[in-house]
Amino acid sequence: MKEKFRTHTCNDLTISDLGKEVVLSGFVSSIRDHGGVKFIDLRDNYGITQIVVHDETILKGISKESVIKVEGKVIKRDEETINEKLKTGLIELELKKITLLSKASLLPFETEKSKDVKEEVRLKYRYLDMRNNKVNKNIKLRSDVLHFLRNKMYDLGFTEVQTPILTASSPEGARDFVVPSRLYKGKFYALPQAPQIYKELLMVGGFDKYFQIAPCFRDEDSRSDRTLEFYQLDLEMSYVKEEDIIKIGEDIFYDVFTKFTDKEVSKKPFRQITYKDSMNFYGTDKPDLRNPLIIKDASEVLKNTSFRPFRDSIIKVIVVDNIGDKSNSWFNEVVEYANKIGMPGIGYITLMEDNTFKGPIDKFLSDEEREKLIKEFDMKTNSVMFFIANKKLKTAQKFSGLIRTYLGEKLELIDNNKLELCIVKDFPMFEYDEKEKKYDFCHNPFSKPCEKYKDYDKFDLEDIIAHQFDFVCNGFEMSSGAIRNTNLDLITKGFVKVGYKSDIIEKRFSSLFTAFKYGVPPHGGMAPGIDRILMLILDETNLREVQAFPPNASGIDQMMGSPSILDSKQLDELGIKIVEED
């Protein structure tokens, strides 16, 4: 009989295996000395088995995290050493023979405490970080979620199709990652920001329902919920209306969250909110509905205000009940946060028992304004009204949204045991970019405008509404979806409105423009974000915690050494010359 590395895994053995001669292999999780007897916790990908060692001389040269093979007999643990938290906690292996398969050098950190180590170090030694049980479970759960989603899509009648990774650069919003061509010097491939063009071409090709677990690449600055490479459950369907796609999305999100978390998940159908209402009431198009605070507009009530900072401004207010007795230092912290996010300050007033106000804004209010504020915003004794004002609507909305979130967290109003899903719809087709001083697409440039707005020249660009929607959960955008625009003239016109020339557009999207001329079904789709789904299931605040080998927050993979420098031979083959910056 050939020698084996193992007859069982480190999670297999139970009291029913007493007396068996077995072989186990794994990592040395710990070595403990109990006065003449030593114990090894042997760990593999499945669990832990305790090894009892009576002859410590055979452990010479074996260190923590070394890989070993052990042979011995399964015996019952002494009562005082039973560990009911482990499946193997009633038994141990009496060691007869040990083989060192691979010795571990001095570790840069303790694997079981790796989550306390700086992220830069963790990611540099990610393979060691993965030995941490929590990290290991995160990656295993990712596998389980992907398995579940694939099966669900097959059950729904979708066909899985892989689309190319090397493709053409296209103006879809973010910057492309480009790959130089060796054979065609001066030309470049691009990594897909999303399989947008391909999935539409699949509909032209007659595939009625398509999906894939698609990698997406965007050359953007990293942050906690965004990395250079991420995955989405990309799907597209022919002959559908917006509500058909939304129903599929509701099934996907509800089923995956109820399957993999014990949290309270929103019932179907999910609440639908227009983009306009979302911005007005929550100050964002990604509202966290766990937060009960609502933003209201006081511009009309205070249109004749004597308070100079409010004049000719959009005035947003947030009323919070029963906090008027908070200390001055508590309110000072709110003011400090407002300054931190770029606000010149934040006003507030408290309604007293005698229906008078207390606070720095009160002296600027007339009796009529006081009365209207109480009545129109349903203020009660001990309520506090916070004022956020700015001459620009979008800025006022943005600041009020940040203040709403800050107050919700500061006052512990947010229930972390809930997953509150909603659908934000009726997005504008275009939005003005203050930084670039021009209009750009609000979301997907291939979204279909609502029928009423198909003549772009008859409307202000910001008034044009698209068949575009987002699934949102707990303040995170989970998926964007849309009905696609199959009118080539209208697609071209949209790109022209944001600054592209029509001949350039037809050239950049030649595959789409050519294919649509041969007949195209009405179609639409969406793309739930795999990484963000996992973040919410696992209560992780950082997307890198749910990916196996992510780059760091600066986009650098210190483990693999990327981005890396090419040698002169490689550069010559690609026809590339590096120009040094001054």
Secondary structure as the mmCIF struct_conf table of DSSP 4:
data_model
#
loop_
_struct_conf.conf_type_id
_struct_conf.id
_struct_conf.beg_label_comp_id
_struct_conf.beg_label_asym_id
_struct_conf.beg_label_seq_id
_struct_conf.end_label_comp_id
_struct_conf.end_label_asym_id
_struct_conf.end_label_seq_id
BEND BEND1 PHE A 5 PHE A 5
BEND BEND2 THR A 7 HIS A 8
TURN_TY1_P TURN_TY1_P1 CYS A 10 ASP A 12
HELX_RH_3T_P HELX_RH_3T_P1 ILE A 15 ASP A 17
TURN_TY1_P TURN_TY1_P2 LEU A 18 GLY A 19
STRN STRN1 GLU A 21 ASP A 33
BEND BEND3 GLY A 35 GLY A 36
STRN STRN2 LYS A 38 ARG A 43
BEND BEND4 ASN A 45 TYR A 46
STRN STRN3 ILE A 48 VAL A 53
BEND BEND5 HIS A 54 HIS A 54
HELX_RH_3T_P HELX_RH_3T_P2 GLU A 56 LEU A 59
TURN_TY1_P TURN_TY1_P3 LYS A 60 GLY A 61
TURN_TY1_P TURN_TY1_P4 LYS A 64 GLU A 65
STRN STRN4 VAL A 67 LYS A 76
HELX_LH_PP_P HELX_LH_PP_P1 ARG A 77 ASP A 78
HELX_RH_3T_P HELX_RH_3T_P3 GLU A 79 THR A 81
TURN_TY1_P TURN_TY1_P5 GLU A 84 LYS A 85
BEND BEND6 LEU A 86 LEU A 86
TURN_TY1_P TURN_TY1_P6 LYS A 87 LEU A 90
STRN STRN5 ILE A 91 SER A 102
BEND BEND7 PRO A 108 PHE A 109
HELX_RH_3T_P HELX_RH_3T_P4 THR A 111 ASP A 116
BEND BEND8 VAL A 117 VAL A 117
HELX_RH_AL_P HELX_RH_AL_P1 GLU A 119 LYS A 124
TURN_TY1_P TURN_TY1_P7 TYR A 125 TYR A 125
HELX_RH_AL_P HELX_RH_AL_P2 ARG A 126 ASP A 129
TURN_TY1_P TURN_TY1_P8 MET A 130 ARG A 131
BEND BEND9 ASN A 132 ASN A 132
HELX_RH_AL_P HELX_RH_AL_P3 ASN A 133 ASP A 155
TURN_TY1_P TURN_TY1_P9 LEU A 156 GLY A 157
STRN STRN6 THR A 159 GLU A 160
HELX_LH_PP_P HELX_LH_PP_P2 GLN A 162 PRO A 164
BEND BEND10 ILE A 165 LEU A 166
STRN STRN7 THR A 167 THR A 167
BEND BEND11 GLU A 172 ALA A 174
HELX_LH_PP_P HELX_LH_PP_P3 ARG A 175 PHE A 177
STRN STRN8 VAL A 178 PRO A 180
BEND BEND12 ARG A 182 TYR A 184
TURN_TY1_P TURN_TY1_P10 LYS A 185 GLY A 186
STRN STRN9 PHE A 188 ALA A 190
BEND BEND13 GLN A 193 PRO A 195
HELX_RH_AL_P HELX_RH_AL_P4 GLN A 196 VAL A 204
TURN_TY1_P TURN_TY1_P11 GLY A 205 GLY A 206
BEND BEND14 ASP A 208 ASP A 208
STRN STRN10 LYS A 209 PHE A 217
STRN STRN11 ARG A 223 ARG A 223
TURN_TY1_P TURN_TY1_P12 SER A 224 ASP A 225
STRN STRN12 ARG A 226 ARG A 226
BEND BEND15 LEU A 228 LEU A 228
STRN STRN13 GLU A 229 SER A 238
BEND BEND16 TYR A 239 TYR A 239
HELX_RH_AL_P HELX_RH_AL_P5 GLU A 242 PHE A 260
BEND BEND17 LYS A 263 LYS A 263
STRN STRN14 GLU A 264 VAL A 265
HELX_LH_PP_P HELX_LH_PP_P4 SER A 266 LYS A 267
BEND BEND18 LYS A 268 PRO A 269
HELX_LH_PP_P HELX_LH_PP_P5 PHE A 270 PHE A 270
STRN STRN15 ARG A 271 THR A 274
HELX_RH_AL_P HELX_RH_AL_P6 TYR A 275 TYR A 282
BEND BEND19 GLY A 283 LYS A 286
TURN_TY1_P TURN_TY1_P13 LEU A 289 ARG A 290
STRN STRN16 ILE A 295 ASP A 297
TURN_TY1_P TURN_TY1_P14 SER A 299 ASN A 304
BEND BEND20 SER A 306 SER A 306
HELX_RH_3T_P HELX_RH_3T_P5 ARG A 308 PHE A 310
TURN_TY1_P TURN_TY1_P15 ARG A 311 ASP A 312
BEND BEND21 SER A 313 SER A 313
STRN STRN17 ILE A 314 VAL A 320
TURN_TY1_P TURN_TY1_P16 ASP A 321 ASN A 322
TURN_TY1_P TURN_TY1_P17 GLY A 324 ASP A 325
HELX_RH_AL_P HELX_RH_AL_P7 ASN A 328 LYS A 340
TURN_TY1_P TURN_TY1_P18 ILE A 341 GLY A 342
BEND BEND22 PRO A 344 PRO A 344
STRN STRN18 GLY A 347 LEU A 351
TURN_TY1_P TURN_TY1_P19 GLU A 353 ASP A 354
BEND BEND23 ASN A 355 ASN A 355
STRN STRN19 PHE A 357 LYS A 358
BEND BEND24 GLY A 359 GLY A 359
TURN_TY1_P TURN_TY1_P20 PRO A 360 ILE A 361
HELX_RH_3T_P HELX_RH_3T_P6 ASP A 362 PHE A 364
HELX_RH_AL_P HELX_RH_AL_P8 ASP A 367 GLU A 376
TURN_TY1_P TURN_TY1_P21 PHE A 377 ASP A 378
TURN_TY1_P TURN_TY1_P22 THR A 381 ASN A 382
STRN STRN20 VAL A 384 ASN A 390
BEND BEND25 LYS A 391 LYS A 392
HELX_RH_AL_P HELX_RH_AL_P9 LEU A 393 LYS A 410
TURN_TY1_P TURN_TY1_P23 LEU A 411 GLU A 412
TURN_TY1_P TURN_TY1_P24 ASN A 416 ASN A 417
STRN STRN21 LYS A 418 LEU A 419
STRN STRN22 LEU A 421 LYS A 425
STRN STRN23 PRO A 428 PRO A 428
BEND BEND26 MET A 429 MET A 429
STRN STRN24 PHE A 430 ASP A 433
TURN_TY1_P TURN_TY1_P25 GLU A 434 LYS A 437
STRN STRN25 LYS A 438 PHE A 441
BEND BEND27 CYS A 442 HIS A 443
TURN_TY1_P TURN_TY1_P26 PRO A 445 PHE A 446
STRN STRN26 SER A 447 SER A 447
HELX_LH_PP_P HELX_LH_PP_P6 LYS A 448 LYS A 448
STRN STRN27 PRO A 449 PRO A 449
HELX_LH_PP_P HELX_LH_PP_P7 CYS A 450 CYS A 450
HELX_RH_3T_P HELX_RH_3T_P7 GLU A 451 TYR A 453
HELX_RH_3T_P HELX_RH_3T_P8 TYR A 456 LYS A 458
BEND BEND28 PHE A 459 PHE A 459
HELX_RH_3T_P HELX_RH_3T_P9 LEU A 461 ASP A 463
STRN STRN28 ILE A 465 ALA A 466
BEND BEND29 HIS A 467 HIS A 467
STRN STRN29 GLN A 468 CYS A 473
TURN_TY1_P TURN_TY1_P27 ASN A 474 GLY A 475
STRN STRN30 PHE A 476 ILE A 483
STRN STRN31 ARG A 484 ARG A 484
HELX_LH_PP_P HELX_LH_PP_P8 ASN A 485 ASN A 485
HELX_RH_AL_P HELX_RH_AL_P10 LEU A 488 LYS A 497
TURN_TY1_P TURN_TY1_P28 VAL A 498 GLY A 499
HELX_RH_AL_P HELX_RH_AL_P11 SER A 502 ARG A 508
TURN_TY1_P TURN_TY1_P29 PHE A 509 PHE A 509
HELX_RH_AL_P HELX_RH_AL_P12 SER A 510 PHE A 516
TURN_TY1_P TURN_TY1_P30 LYS A 517 TYR A 518
STRN STRN32 HIS A 523 MET A 526
STRN STRN33 GLY A 529 GLY A 529
HELX_RH_AL_P HELX_RH_AL_P13 ILE A 530 LEU A 538
TURN_TY1_P TURN_TY1_P31 ASP A 539 ASP A 539
BEND BEND30 THR A 541 THR A 541
HELX_RH_3T_P HELX_RH_3T_P10 LEU A 543 VAL A 546
BEND BEND31 GLN A 547 PHE A 549
TURN_TY1_P TURN_TY1_P32 ALA A 553 SER A 554
BEND BEND32 GLY A 555 GLY A 555
STRN STRN34 ASP A 557 ASP A 557
TURN_TY1_P TURN_TY1_P33 GLN A 558 GLY A 561
STRN STRN35 SER A 562 SER A 562
BEND BEND33 PRO A 563 PRO A 563
HELX_LH_PP_P HELX_LH_PP_P9 ILE A 565 ASP A 567
HELX_RH_AL_P HELX_RH_AL_P14 SER A 568 LEU A 574
TURN_TY1_P TURN_TY1_P34 GLY A 575 GLY A 575
HELX_LH_PP_P HELX_LH_PP_P10 ILE A 578 GLU A 581
#
